Amino acid sequence: MSKIGKISINIPEKIKVAINGNALNIEGPLGKKTLNIDTNIFDLNLNDGKAISIKPKKINDETKRLWGMNRSLLNNAITGVNTGYQKTLELNGVGYRAALKGKQLNLQLGFSHDINFDIPENIKIDVEKQTVIKISSIDKQLVGMTAAKIKTFRPPEPYKGKGIKEVGQYVRRKEGKKK
């Protein structure tokens, strides 16, 4: 049995959930999201618009694996349209700067040329200071994927700690050369 899959999801008052065949439409104050859930494997129970639960029609090894994952995807979609998801990145290093130029994020990371990162659709990027980037959206996976792509341009190095890292991320530091 799936420990996560058994838990029902409470639906906040502002959110509307509708089931159309395999598609589950979720609408909230921040936007709309559509999830495709296989109705051949799972039953969806919508309890008076206040809670939703997912249960497999037949329990075997395959459905046990998918049960918790589908419940988590459903919970993430409901949380996304209600409050949204956000990640904050921090640039550490002399001369490292970020700026918004239209639909592109311009990064100066100590290379000979600037890096222009095209902002994906459904993602909102704010540059508060020149060294703080805030990524927000209703899609949890898209926020994480965008943050990961930006971090790959200059990952934090262990000697001086220069690079792009998430706020609160611990970078293990090394001692360096001795004379």
Summary of the structure (lengths in Angstrom):
residues: 179
radius of gyration: 21.0
end to end distance: 59.3
largest distance: 72.1
contacts: 503
relative contact order: 0.14
helix: 20%
strand: 37%
